């Protein structure tokens, strides 16, 4: 079993993901082999909040060109975590708005 810090890799800070923080929806980059239950338990443990539901998305890698060289970016997994109505917000995202 993985640790919570190994499951939640990084927050996703984009304009669209920050708009969801008003509705207590937070977006994270997570480990590719993590399940929704693992993600919910990791967020609850790390941020001391109550999780209502988790939606996951597998983001495929994109082809990129660097001058005359071609490459592909790595694929990754994204999780949108929705908190319960009585849960406190995550402080990390509050400073971004």
LUMSEKE-819477 format. One record per atom (N, C-alpha, C): atom name; x, y, z; residue number from 1. Coordinates in steps of 0.02 Angstrom, whole numbers, m for minus. Layout:
<atoms>
 atom      u      v      w seq
   CA      X      Y      Z NUM
...
</atoms>
This chain:
<atoms>
 atom      u      v      w seq
    N     42    m59      0   1
   CA      0      0      0   1
    C     44     62      0   1
    N     26    110    m40   2
   CA     65    172    m46   2
    C     47    222      8   2
    N     94    266     22   3
   CA     81    320     68   3
    C     39    373     34   3
    N      6    415     73   4
   CA    m37    468     45   4
    C      4    517      4   4
    N     65    530     25   5
   CA    107    578    m12   5
    C    132    548    m78   5
    N    130    482    m86   6
   CA    149    451   m149   6
    C     89    448   m197   6
    N     29    450   m171   7
   CA    m31    448   m213   7
    C    m45    517   m242   7
    N    m45    568   m200   8
   CA    m57    637   m223   8
    C     11    666   m242   8
    N     22    677   m307   9
   CA     87    700   m331   9
    C     91    775   m329   9
    N     41    811   m358  10
   CA     44    884   m361  10
    C    m26    911   m372  10
    N    m39    973   m351  11
   CA   m102   1005   m370  11
    C    m99   1030   m442  11
    N   m156   1033   m474  12
   CA   m160   1059   m542  12
    C   m186   1131   m536  12
    N   m144   1179   m554  13
   CA   m162   1250   m547  13
    C   m174   1278   m617  13
    N   m237   1278   m638  14
   CA   m257   1309   m701  14
    C   m317   1353   m687  14
    N   m335   1392   m737  15
   CA   m392   1437   m728  15
    C   m457   1397   m716  15
    N   m465   1343   m753  16
   CA   m525   1302   m747  16
    C   m527   1265   m680  16
    N   m470   1238   m658  17
   CA   m470   1202   m595  17
    C   m479   1249   m535  17
    N   m455   1310   m541  18
   CA   m463   1357   m485  18
    C   m535   1383   m482  18
    N   m571   1384   m538  19
   CA   m641   1404   m537  19
    C   m683   1353   m499  19
    N   m662   1291   m498  20
   CA   m699   1239   m462  20
    C   m689   1241   m387  20
    N   m640   1278   m363  21
   CA   m628   1280   m291  21
    C   m684   1317   m254  21
    N   m722   1359   m289  22
   CA   m780   1391   m257  22
    C   m834   1339   m239  22
    N   m838   1285   m278  23
   CA   m887   1232   m266  23
    C   m856   1174   m228  23
    N   m798   1185   m197  24
   CA   m760   1135   m159  24
    C   m739   1076   m203  24
    N   m718   1092   m265  25
   CA   m690   1042   m310  25
    C   m616   1059   m321  25
    N   m573   1012   m307  26
   CA   m501   1023   m311  26
    C   m470    971   m357  26
    N   m421    992   m397  27
   CA   m391    948   m447  27
    C   m319    932   m428  27
    N   m301    868   m434  28
   CA   m234    845   m416  28
    C   m207    800   m471  28
    N   m141    800   m478  29
   CA   m106    750   m518  29
    C    m92    692   m470  29
    N   m112    631   m490  30
   CA   m107    574   m445  30
    C    m68    518   m479  30
    N    m50    468   m439  31
   CA    m14    409   m465  31
    C    m59    372   m514  31
    N    m29    344   m566  32
   CA    m68    311   m619  32
    C   m104    249   m595  32
    N    m78    215   m545  33
   CA   m109    154   m521  33
    C   m155    165   m461  33
    N   m168    228   m443  34
   CA   m211    243   m385  34
    C   m285    236   m403  34
    N   m323    207   m358  35
   CA   m395    201   m368  35
    C   m431    260   m336  35
    N   m495    266   m350  36
   CA   m534    321   m321  36
    C   m536    317   m245  36
    N   m539    257   m218  37
   CA   m540    249   m145  37
    C   m473    270   m116  37
    N   m417    250   m149  38
   CA   m351    271   m126  38
    C   m344    347   m126  38
    N   m369    379   m179  39
   CA   m364    451   m185  39
    C   m405    486   m131  39
    N   m466    461   m119  40
   CA   m509    491    m68  40
    C   m477    485      1  40
    N   m449    428     17  41
   CA   m417    418     82  41
    C   m355    461     88  41
    N   m316    469     34  42
   CA   m255    510     37  42
    C   m271    584     47  42
    N   m322    610     12  43
   CA   m341    680     21  43
    C   m368    692     91  43
    N   m408    646    116  44
   CA   m435    653    184  44
    C   m379    652    236  44
    N   m329    611    225  45
   CA   m273    606    273  45
    C   m227    667    269  45
    N   m211    690    209  46
   CA   m163    745    201  46
    C   m192    812    222  46
    N   m255    825    203  47
   CA   m284    892    213  47
    C   m336    895    268  47
    N   m351    838    301  48
   CA   m399    835    356  48
    C   m467    862    335  48
    N   m494    836    279  49
   CA   m559    856    253  49
    C   m601    794    241  49
    N   m666    804    226  50
   CA   m711    748    210  50
    C   m724    749    135  50
    N   m713    692    102  51
   CA   m720    687     30  51
    C   m789    658     13  51
    N   m825    692    m33  52
   CA   m890    667    m55  52
    C   m882    620   m114  52
    N   m844    640   m165  53
   CA   m834    597   m223  53
    C   m769    615   m259  53
    N   m747    568   m301  54
   CA   m685    575   m339  54
    C   m698    556   m411  54
    N   m679    600   m458  55
   CA   m682    585   m529  55
    C   m610    583   m554  55
    N   m594    531   m594  56
   CA   m526    524   m620  56
    C   m526    528   m696  56
    N   m471    554   m724  57
   CA   m462    562   m795  57
    C   m392    540   m812  57
    N   m384    496   m862  58
   CA   m318    478   m887  58
    C   m301    526   m943  58
    N   m249    567   m933  59
   CA   m228    617   m982  59
    C   m172    586  m1024  59
    N   m184    581  m1089  60
   CA   m133    550  m1132  60
    C    m79    600  m1148  60
    N    m19    574  m1165  61
   CA     37    616  m1183  61
    C     27    647  m1251  61
    N     59    704  m1262  62
   CA     53    740  m1325  62
    C    119    736  m1363  62
    N    114    736  m1429  63
   CA    175    739  m1470  63
    C    199    811  m1472  63
    N    264    820  m1463  64
   CA    295    886  m1463  64
    C    356    885  m1508  64
    N    370    944  m1535  65
   CA    431    951  m1576  65
    C    476   1002  m1542  65
    N    539    986  m1540  66
   CA    590   1031  m1513  66
    C    641   1041  m1569  66
    N    628   1091  m1611  67
   CA    671   1100  m1669  67
    C    661   1043  m1718  67
    N    715   1009  m1733  68
   CA    709    953  m1780  68
    C    695    886  m1744  68
    N    691    887  m1679  69
   CA    679    826  m1640  69
    C    606    819  m1623  69
    N    581    758  m1625  70
   CA    512    744  m1605  70
    C    512    704  m1541  70
    N    461    715  m1501  71
   CA    456    678  m1438  71
    C    384    674  m1416  71
    N    374    643  m1359  72
   CA    307    636  m1332  72
    C    311    650  m1258  72
    N    263    689  m1232  73
   CA    260    702  m1161  73
    C    229    641  m1127  73
    N    241    634  m1064  74
   CA    217    575  m1026  74
    C    142    581  m1014  74
    N    108    524  m1014  75
   CA     38    522   m995  75
    C     34    523   m918  75
    N    m22    547   m891  76
   CA    m30    552   m819  76
    C   m104    547   m801  76
    N   m118    543   m737  77
   CA   m186    535   m712  77
    C   m205    596   m671  77
    N   m265    620   m682  78
   CA   m290    679   m648  78
    C   m352    659   m607  78
    N   m359    688   m548  79
   CA   m417    673   m505  79
    C   m449    738   m484  79
    N   m515    742   m492  80
   CA   m554    798   m468  80
    C   m591    775   m405  80
    N   m573    804   m349  81
   CA   m599    783   m283  81
    C   m651    834   m261  81
    N   m712    810   m246  82
   CA   m765    852   m221  82
    C   m773    840   m146  82
    N   m773    894   m107  83
   CA   m780    888    m35  83
    C   m853    893    m15  83
    N   m869    870     45  84
   CA   m937    875     70  84
    C   m953    947     87  84
    N  m1018    962     94  85
   CA  m1039   1031    107  85
    C  m1016   1055    175  85
    N  m1012   1011    225  86
   CA   m992   1032    292  86
    C   m917   1029    303  86
    N   m879   1010    252  87
   CA   m806   1006    258  87
    C   m774   1074    250  87
    N   m717   1083    282  88
   CA   m681   1147    275  88
    C   m643   1146    209  88
    N   m631   1205    179  89
   CA   m594   1207    115  89
    C   m519   1192    126  89
    N   m485   1174     73  90
   CA   m413   1161     77  90
    C   m376   1227     74  90
    N   m335   1241    124  91
   CA   m302   1306    132  91
    C   m254   1321     75  91
    N   m222   1270     47  92
   CA   m172   1280     m5  92
    C   m203   1315    m65  92
    N   m264   1296    m84  93
   CA   m297   1325   m142  93
    C   m327   1393   m127  93
    N   m341   1408    m64  94
   CA   m371   1473    m46  94
    C   m323   1530    m60  94
    N   m258   1519    m53  95
   CA   m209   1572    m65  95
    C   m198   1586   m138  95
    N   m221   1543   m182  96
   CA   m211   1551   m254  96
    C   m260   1599   m287  96
    N   m319   1606   m257  97
   CA   m371   1647   m288  97
    C   m360   1720   m273  97
</atoms>
